[in-house]
């Protein structure tokens, strides 16, 4: 159904997509705000009953909240490569936490810079190295991969999976307290304010501000933890029935085993809530600086996150699985006051499933650097400008997510289409099918009950129209094997120092 071609570097790109490096219409600025590990539902405007996010809520009230937004991969490095390139993991082949984006394929930042749009970043990138050209004219306070660009090489290993003793840190290190990450976010925010105070008024610009919160360590600054000190925490969703892949993943990502009891787990969630409010506070400071600069009327604002966090649901913490807590992200698009593309009214939720692969096309559309389509145009799961869904929501649009990173014995693939969510495992383990309209908590696997056998078959066909999961899994493993050999073999990779989150400095 859909075709691919290869670029000069051998990496798959979408067929029929030709990018024009020319500004084609009225220009405006774009401020992109990215957080790390902000799950979709922990947001006031998404209906959370406890968490306070007044600044993000106001941003959504002045624009649109996409209520079914997803990450293309529930782990930082592949997700950020997708955000940069507009491509899915099987296309850009940044499979793991040791295989980061490194210039190719071309990014939307490259194309904007070529078109004369000032394009700069502040904060976490999680690309390989500052020696690579990512397309930004300047990268302020960047965070690249640790270990000289190799990140977490243990993520390359499978069959058998290595051990992960660093998981103990999550439960052992709780706030209220400052951390190296919250201090980093304060510096990022201060630098963004300085940048906006000096922002050019005569040339279009795109500023990409990438903060780390609410990523663990779960140590919220005391003033942001305090409002949640005694709030009740929702009961965690129960562990799913036995499943060969999920059981092995839970054994590897054994964060939950290090908590003493449910009160201890609740403290972790309260600190996460505090980090979300800390993030929101920083967003508010940046938006206030944009207002003070006099350029808000000419600036669109896009907020999203690279992936979510399970917060103990189903026995999982952090990300790496295909449940909604892990793959669901917030997505808010707020127009400039001079925007002709925004149909109004503001403050609506849009049901169209969208993804981080849509960020680049959206930014290009907003600043007028268009992606011209030939030879049949876009396929529905490919990156598209989200502006096209504002007056014409497409709730049946398919969205893809993949996982090939550490802690998993096989490649995993998620296809969301309408009310249905399908998860496929490349090793032949039983798939999952959920009816999100009637079962938003994903408590009933309809593929196991046999009640929707025809739908399971249909969703697998639809997935295979996009990719061959077994072939993609084999390619991922082949690419990893090359890097493992480069690093001296499995024993050498296992000897590298591990960490639970990217160290600063």
C-alpha positions as CSV (number, residue, x, y, z in Angstrom):
1,X,0.0,0.0,0.0
2,X,2.8,2.4,0.8
3,X,6.2,2.6,-0.9
4,X,9.7,3.6,0.1
5,X,12.9,4.7,-1.5
6,X,16.4,5.0,-0.2
7,X,18.5,8.2,0.0
8,X,22.2,8.3,-0.7
9,X,23.0,7.2,2.8
10,X,21.0,4.0,2.6
11,X,18.3,5.1,5.0
12,X,14.7,4.7,4.0
13,X,12.7,7.9,3.4
14,X,9.1,8.4,2.3
15,X,8.4,8.0,-1.3
16,X,7.2,11.1,-3.2
17,X,8.2,13.7,-0.6
18,X,10.3,16.5,-2.1
19,X,11.2,19.3,0.2
20,X,11.4,22.9,-0.9
21,X,13.9,25.2,0.8
22,X,12.0,28.4,0.1
23,X,9.7,30.5,2.3
24,X,6.5,30.5,0.3
25,X,4.0,32.7,2.2
26,X,3.5,35.0,5.1
27,X,6.0,34.2,7.8
28,X,5.6,33.8,11.5
29,X,7.9,32.6,14.3
30,X,7.5,29.3,16.1
31,X,8.4,28.5,19.7
32,X,8.7,24.7,20.3
33,X,8.6,23.6,23.9
34,X,9.6,20.0,24.6
35,X,9.6,18.3,27.9
36,X,10.8,14.8,28.8
37,X,8.7,12.0,30.1
38,X,5.4,14.0,30.5
39,X,2.6,11.4,30.2
40,X,-0.5,12.7,28.4
41,X,-3.0,12.4,31.2
42,X,-1.0,14.2,33.9
43,X,-2.1,17.7,32.7
44,X,-4.9,19.9,34.0
45,X,-6.4,20.6,30.5
46,X,-6.4,16.8,29.9
47,X,-8.7,16.4,32.9
48,X,-6.3,15.4,35.7
49,X,-8.1,16.0,39.0
50,X,-5.0,16.9,41.0
51,X,-2.1,18.2,39.0
52,X,-1.9,22.0,38.5
53,X,-0.6,23.2,35.2
54,X,-2.1,26.7,34.8
55,X,0.3,27.8,32.1
56,X,-0.1,24.8,29.8
57,X,-3.8,25.0,30.4
58,X,-3.9,28.6,29.3
59,X,-1.8,27.7,26.2
60,X,-4.4,25.0,25.3
61,X,-7.3,27.4,26.0
62,X,-5.7,29.7,23.4
63,X,-5.3,27.0,20.8
64,X,-6.0,23.2,20.5
65,X,-5.1,20.2,22.6
66,X,-4.6,17.0,20.5
67,X,-6.1,14.5,22.9
68,X,-4.7,11.4,21.2
69,X,-1.0,12.2,20.7
70,X,1.7,9.6,20.7
71,X,5.5,9.1,20.6
72,X,6.9,7.1,17.7
73,X,9.0,5.2,20.2
74,X,8.6,5.2,24.0
75,X,12.3,6.0,24.8
76,X,14.2,9.3,24.5
77,X,16.7,8.8,21.7
78,X,14.7,7.1,19.0
79,X,11.8,9.4,19.7
80,X,13.9,12.5,19.4
81,X,15.4,11.2,16.1
82,X,11.8,10.9,14.9
83,X,11.0,14.4,16.0
84,X,14.0,15.8,14.1
85,X,13.5,13.9,10.9
86,X,9.8,13.4,10.7
87,X,10.5,9.7,10.1
88,X,9.6,6.6,12.1
89,X,12.3,4.4,13.8
90,X,12.3,1.8,11.1
91,X,13.1,4.6,8.6
92,X,15.8,6.5,10.4
93,X,17.3,3.4,12.2
94,X,18.2,5.2,15.4
95,X,17.0,2.1,17.2
96,X,18.3,2.3,20.7
97,X,19.8,4.4,23.5
98,X,23.2,3.9,21.9
99,X,22.2,4.9,18.4
100,X,21.3,8.6,18.3
101,X,20.5,11.0,15.5
102,X,23.7,12.2,13.8
103,X,22.9,14.5,10.9
104,X,21.3,12.0,8.5
105,X,18.5,11.8,7.4
106,X,18.1,15.6,6.9
107,X,16.1,17.3,9.7
108,X,13.5,20.0,9.5
109,X,16.1,22.2,11.2
110,X,18.4,21.8,8.2
111,X,15.6,22.8,5.8
112,X,14.5,25.8,7.8
113,X,18.1,27.0,8.1
114,X,18.6,26.6,4.4
115,X,15.5,28.7,3.8
116,X,16.9,31.6,5.9
117,X,14.8,30.9,9.1
118,X,16.9,31.5,12.3
119,X,16.7,28.1,14.0
120,X,18.3,27.5,17.4
121,X,18.0,25.2,20.3
122,X,18.3,25.5,24.1
123,X,18.6,22.5,26.3
124,X,18.4,18.7,26.0
125,X,18.9,17.3,22.5
126,X,20.0,13.7,23.1
127,X,21.6,13.6,19.7
128,X,25.0,11.9,19.4
129,X,27.4,14.8,19.6
130,X,28.1,18.5,19.2
131,X,30.5,17.5,16.4
132,X,27.5,16.7,14.2
133,X,25.5,19.2,12.2
134,X,21.9,18.8,13.4
135,X,20.6,21.8,11.5
136,X,20.5,24.4,14.3
137,X,22.5,27.6,13.8
138,X,23.3,27.4,17.5
139,X,22.8,24.9,20.3
140,X,22.7,26.5,23.7
141,X,23.3,24.4,26.9
142,X,22.9,21.2,25.0
143,X,22.8,17.7,26.4
144,X,24.1,15.1,24.1
145,X,24.7,11.4,24.7
146,X,26.9,10.3,27.5
147,X,29.9,8.0,27.0
148,X,31.3,10.0,24.1
149,X,28.2,9.7,22.0
150,X,27.5,6.0,22.7
151,X,24.9,6.7,25.4
152,X,23.8,3.5,27.2
153,X,25.4,0.7,25.1
154,X,23.9,-2.0,27.3
155,X,20.7,-1.2,25.4
156,X,22.2,-3.0,22.4
157,X,22.2,-6.4,24.2
158,X,19.5,-9.1,23.8
159,X,19.4,-12.9,24.1
160,X,20.1,-12.9,27.0
161,X,19.2,-9.5,28.4
162,X,21.9,-8.0,30.7
163,X,21.2,-7.1,34.3
164,X,20.1,-3.5,35.2
165,X,21.0,-2.9,38.9
166,X,20.7,0.8,38.3
167,X,16.9,0.5,38.6
168,X,17.3,0.7,42.3
169,X,17.9,4.4,42.1
170,X,14.3,5.3,41.2
171,X,12.9,4.3,44.6
172,X,16.0,5.3,46.6
173,X,16.2,8.9,45.3
174,X,12.9,10.8,46.0
175,X,12.3,14.4,46.9
176,X,11.4,17.0,47.9
177,X,14.8,18.3,46.7
178,X,16.6,20.0,43.9
179,X,18.5,17.7,41.5
180,X,21.0,18.2,38.8
181,X,18.1,18.0,36.3
182,X,15.9,20.7,38.0
183,X,19.0,23.0,38.2
184,X,19.6,22.3,34.5
185,X,16.0,23.2,33.7
186,X,16.3,26.5,35.6
187,X,19.4,27.3,33.4
188,X,17.5,26.4,30.3
189,X,14.6,28.6,31.2
190,X,16.8,31.6,32.1
191,X,18.7,31.2,28.7
192,X,15.4,31.0,26.8
193,X,14.2,34.2,28.5
194,X,17.5,35.9,27.5
195,X,17.1,34.7,23.9
196,X,13.5,35.9,23.6
197,X,14.5,39.3,25.0
198,X,17.0,39.6,22.2
199,X,14.9,37.8,19.5
200,X,15.1,39.4,16.0
201,X,12.0,41.2,14.9
202,X,12.7,41.4,11.2
203,X,13.6,37.7,10.4
204,X,11.5,34.7,11.0
205,X,12.8,32.4,13.8
206,X,12.2,29.0,15.4
207,X,13.4,28.4,18.9
208,X,13.4,24.8,20.2
209,X,13.5,24.8,24.0
210,X,13.9,21.3,25.4
211,X,13.6,20.8,29.2
212,X,14.3,17.6,31.2
213,X,11.4,17.6,33.7
214,X,9.4,15.6,34.7
215,X,12.0,13.0,33.9
216,X,13.3,11.1,37.0
217,X,15.1,11.4,39.4
218,X,11.8,12.0,41.2
219,X,13.0,14.9,43.3
220,X,10.7,17.8,42.9
221,X,11.8,21.2,44.3
222,X,10.2,21.7,47.7
223,X,7.9,24.6,46.7
224,X,6.5,22.5,43.9
225,X,6.2,19.3,45.9
226,X,4.4,20.9,48.8
227,X,1.0,21.3,47.1
228,X,1.0,17.5,46.6
229,X,2.3,16.4,50.0
230,X,-1.0,14.9,51.2
231,X,-3.0,14.5,48.0
232,X,-4.5,11.1,47.3
233,X,-2.8,9.2,44.5
234,X,-5.0,7.1,42.2
235,X,-4.9,3.4,42.6
236,X,-2.4,1.9,40.2
237,X,-3.7,-0.3,37.4
238,X,-3.1,-4.0,38.1
239,X,-0.4,-6.0,36.4
240,X,-1.7,-7.7,33.2
241,X,-2.0,-11.5,32.8
242,X,1.2,-13.4,32.2
243,X,2.8,-12.6,28.8
244,X,6.2,-13.8,27.7
245,X,7.5,-10.4,26.6
246,X,6.0,-8.2,29.3
247,X,7.0,-10.6,32.0
248,X,10.6,-10.5,30.8
249,X,10.5,-6.7,30.5
250,X,9.1,-6.3,34.0
251,X,11.9,-8.5,35.3
252,X,14.5,-6.3,33.6
253,X,12.9,-2.9,34.4
254,X,12.3,-4.0,38.0
255,X,11.9,-0.6,39.5
256,X,8.8,-1.6,41.4
257,X,10.7,-4.2,43.4
258,X,12.7,-1.5,45.2
259,X,9.7,0.3,46.7
260,X,8.9,-0.7,50.3
261,X,5.2,-0.3,50.1
262,X,2.3,1.6,48.4
263,X,3.0,4.7,50.6
264,X,6.5,4.7,49.2
265,X,5.2,4.4,45.6
266,X,2.7,7.2,46.3
267,X,5.6,9.5,47.3
268,X,7.2,8.8,43.9
269,X,4.0,9.8,42.1
270,X,3.6,13.0,44.2
271,X,7.2,14.0,43.3
272,X,6.3,13.4,39.6
273,X,3.3,15.7,40.1
274,X,5.6,18.3,41.6
275,X,8.0,18.0,38.6
276,X,5.1,18.5,36.2
277,X,4.1,21.7,38.1
278,X,7.8,22.8,38.1
279,X,7.8,22.2,34.3
280,X,4.6,24.3,34.0
281,X,6.2,27.1,36.0
282,X,9.1,27.2,33.6
283,X,6.8,27.2,30.6
284,X,5.0,30.1,32.2
285,X,8.2,32.1,32.6
286,X,9.2,31.5,29.0
287,X,5.7,32.5,27.7
288,X,5.8,35.6,29.8
289,X,9.1,36.5,28.2
290,X,7.6,35.9,24.8
291,X,4.8,38.3,25.7
292,X,7.3,40.9,27.0
293,X,9.3,40.7,23.8
294,X,6.4,42.0,21.8
295,X,6.5,39.0,19.4
296,X,3.7,36.8,20.8
297,X,1.2,38.1,18.2
298,X,3.6,36.8,15.5
299,X,4.6,33.6,17.2
300,X,2.9,30.2,17.2
301,X,3.7,27.9,20.2
302,X,3.9,24.1,20.1
303,X,4.2,22.0,23.3
304,X,4.8,18.3,23.5
305,X,7.0,15.6,25.2
306,X,9.2,12.8,23.9
307,X,7.3,10.0,25.7
308,X,5.3,9.3,28.9
309,X,5.8,7.5,32.2
310,X,3.9,4.5,33.6
311,X,4.0,5.7,37.2
312,X,3.7,2.2,38.6
313,X,0.7,1.2,36.5
314,X,0.7,-2.5,35.4
315,X,3.8,-2.9,37.5
316,X,5.9,-0.7,35.3
317,X,7.7,2.6,35.9
318,X,9.2,5.0,33.4
319,X,8.6,4.1,29.7
320,X,9.5,1.4,27.2
321,X,6.1,-0.4,27.0
322,X,3.2,0.2,24.7
323,X,0.6,1.1,27.3
324,X,-1.0,4.6,27.0
325,X,0.9,5.9,30.0
326,X,4.2,5.2,28.2
327,X,3.3,6.0,24.6
328,X,0.8,8.9,25.1
329,X,2.2,12.4,25.1
330,X,0.6,15.9,25.4
331,X,0.4,17.9,22.2
332,X,-0.8,21.6,22.3
333,X,-0.7,24.0,19.4
334,X,-1.4,27.6,20.0
335,X,-1.6,30.0,17.1
336,X,-0.1,33.5,16.7
337,X,-2.7,36.2,16.7
338,X,-1.9,36.9,13.1
339,X,-2.5,33.3,12.1
340,X,-4.7,32.8,9.0
341,X,-4.4,29.0,9.3
342,X,-6.2,28.6,12.6
343,X,-9.9,28.2,12.0
344,X,-11.0,28.7,15.6
345,X,-12.7,28.5,18.0
346,X,-9.8,28.1,20.5
347,X,-9.9,25.8,23.5
348,X,-11.1,22.7,21.6
349,X,-9.8,19.2,22.0
350,X,-9.0,17.6,18.6
351,X,-9.4,13.8,18.4
352,X,-7.1,13.2,15.5
353,X,-4.3,10.8,16.5
354,X,-1.0,12.7,16.0
355,X,2.7,11.9,16.7
356,X,6.1,13.5,17.1
357,X,6.7,12.7,13.4
358,X,4.2,15.5,12.8
359,X,6.2,18.2,14.6
360,X,8.6,18.9,11.8
361,X,6.0,19.2,9.0
362,X,3.9,21.4,11.3
363,X,6.8,23.8,12.1
364,X,7.7,24.0,8.4
365,X,4.1,24.7,7.5
366,X,3.9,27.4,10.2
367,X,6.9,29.3,8.9
368,X,6.1,28.8,5.3
369,X,8.8,26.3,4.3
370,X,6.5,23.8,2.6
371,X,7.0,20.1,1.8
372,X,5.7,19.7,-1.7
373,X,4.0,16.3,-2.3
374,X,4.3,14.4,-5.6
375,X,3.6,10.9,-6.8
376,X,0.5,10.2,-4.7
377,X,1.0,12.5,-1.8
378,X,1.2,11.5,1.9
379,X,0.3,8.2,3.4
380,X,-1.8,8.7,6.5
381,X,0.7,7.4,9.1
382,X,3.5,9.6,7.7
383,X,4.4,12.9,9.3
384,X,2.0,15.7,8.4
385,X,1.3,19.2,9.4
386,X,-1.2,19.1,12.2
387,X,-2.8,22.3,10.9
388,X,-4.6,20.2,8.3
389,X,-6.5,18.5,11.0
390,X,-7.8,21.7,12.7
391,X,-10.9,22.1,10.5
392,X,-11.0,18.5,9.4
393,X,-10.3,16.1,12.3
394,X,-9.4,12.6,11.3
395,X,-10.1,10.3,14.3
396,X,-9.5,7.2,12.2
397,X,-6.0,8.3,11.3
398,X,-3.4,5.4,12.0
399,X,-0.5,6.1,14.3
400,X,2.6,3.9,14.6
401,X,5.0,3.4,17.6
402,X,8.0,1.0,17.8
403,X,10.4,-0.2,20.5
404,X,13.7,-1.8,19.8
405,X,15.7,-0.6,22.9
406,X,17.0,-2.2,26.0
407,X,15.1,-4.5,28.3
408,X,13.0,-6.0,25.6
409,X,13.6,-9.5,24.1
410,X,12.0,-8.6,20.7
411,X,10.9,-5.7,18.6
412,X,7.5,-4.3,19.6
413,X,5.0,-2.4,17.3
414,X,1.9,-0.5,18.2
415,X,-0.8,0.6,15.7
416,X,-3.5,2.9,16.9
417,X,-6.4,3.3,14.5
418,X,-9.7,4.8,15.6
419,X,-10.9,3.1,18.7
420,X,-8.5,0.2,18.3
421,X,-5.0,-0.3,19.6
422,X,-3.0,-3.2,18.4
423,X,0.4,-4.4,19.8
424,X,2.5,-6.9,17.8
425,X,5.6,-8.7,19.0
426,X,8.2,-9.8,16.4
427,X,9.1,-13.0,18.2
428,X,5.6,-14.5,17.7
429,X,4.4,-13.8,21.3
430,X,0.6,-13.2,21.5
431,X,-0.4,-9.8,20.3
432,X,-2.7,-7.4,22.2
433,X,-5.8,-5.7,21.1
434,X,-7.6,-3.0,23.1
435,X,-10.8,-1.1,22.6
436,X,-9.8,2.3,23.9
437,X,-13.3,3.8,23.5
438,X,-14.7,1.3,26.0
439,X,-11.5,0.3,27.9
440,X,-9.3,3.4,28.2
441,X,-7.3,1.6,31.0
442,X,-6.4,-1.3,28.6
443,X,-7.6,-3.8,31.1
444,X,-9.2,-6.3,28.7
445,X,-7.0,-7.8,25.9
446,X,-9.5,-8.7,23.3
447,X,-7.0,-10.8,21.3
448,X,-6.8,-13.1,24.3
449,X,-10.6,-13.4,24.7
450,X,-11.1,-14.3,21.1
451,X,-14.0,-11.8,20.9
452,X,-12.4,-9.8,18.1
453,X,-10.4,-12.3,16.1
454,X,-11.4,-10.6,12.8
455,X,-10.2,-7.3,14.1
456,X,-6.9,-8.7,15.2
457,X,-6.3,-10.1,11.7
458,X,-7.3,-6.7,10.2
459,X,-5.0,-4.7,12.4
460,X,-2.1,-7.1,11.6
461,X,-2.7,-6.6,7.9
462,X,-2.8,-2.8,8.4
463,X,0.5,-3.0,10.3
464,X,2.1,-5.1,7.6
465,X,1.0,-2.5,5.0
466,X,3.3,-0.1,6.7
467,X,6.2,-2.4,7.5
468,X,7.3,-6.1,7.9
469,X,7.8,-6.4,11.7
470,X,10.1,-9.4,11.5
471,X,12.3,-7.8,8.8
472,X,12.5,-4.6,10.8
473,X,13.4,-6.5,13.9
474,X,16.2,-8.3,12.0
475,X,17.5,-5.0,10.6
476,X,17.6,-3.5,14.1
477,X,19.5,-6.5,15.4
478,X,21.9,-6.4,12.5
479,X,22.6,-2.7,13.0
480,X,23.1,-3.3,16.7
481,X,25.5,-6.2,16.0
482,X,27.7,-3.9,14.0
483,X,28.0,-1.4,16.9
484,X,28.5,-4.2,19.5
485,X,31.5,-5.4,17.4
486,X,32.8,-1.8,17.1
487,X,32.7,-1.5,20.9
488,X,34.7,-4.7,21.4
489,X,32.0,-7.4,21.7
490,X,29.3,-8.2,24.3
491,X,31.7,-8.6,27.2
492,X,33.1,-5.2,26.6
493,X,29.7,-3.6,26.3
494,X,28.6,-5.2,29.6
495,X,31.6,-3.8,31.3
496,X,30.7,-0.2,30.6
497,X,29.5,1.9,33.5
498,X,25.7,2.0,33.7
499,X,23.3,4.7,34.8
500,X,19.6,5.2,35.3
501,X,19.4,8.6,33.7
502,X,21.9,10.5,31.6
503,X,24.5,12.1,33.9
504,X,25.2,15.8,33.7
505,X,28.7,16.8,32.5
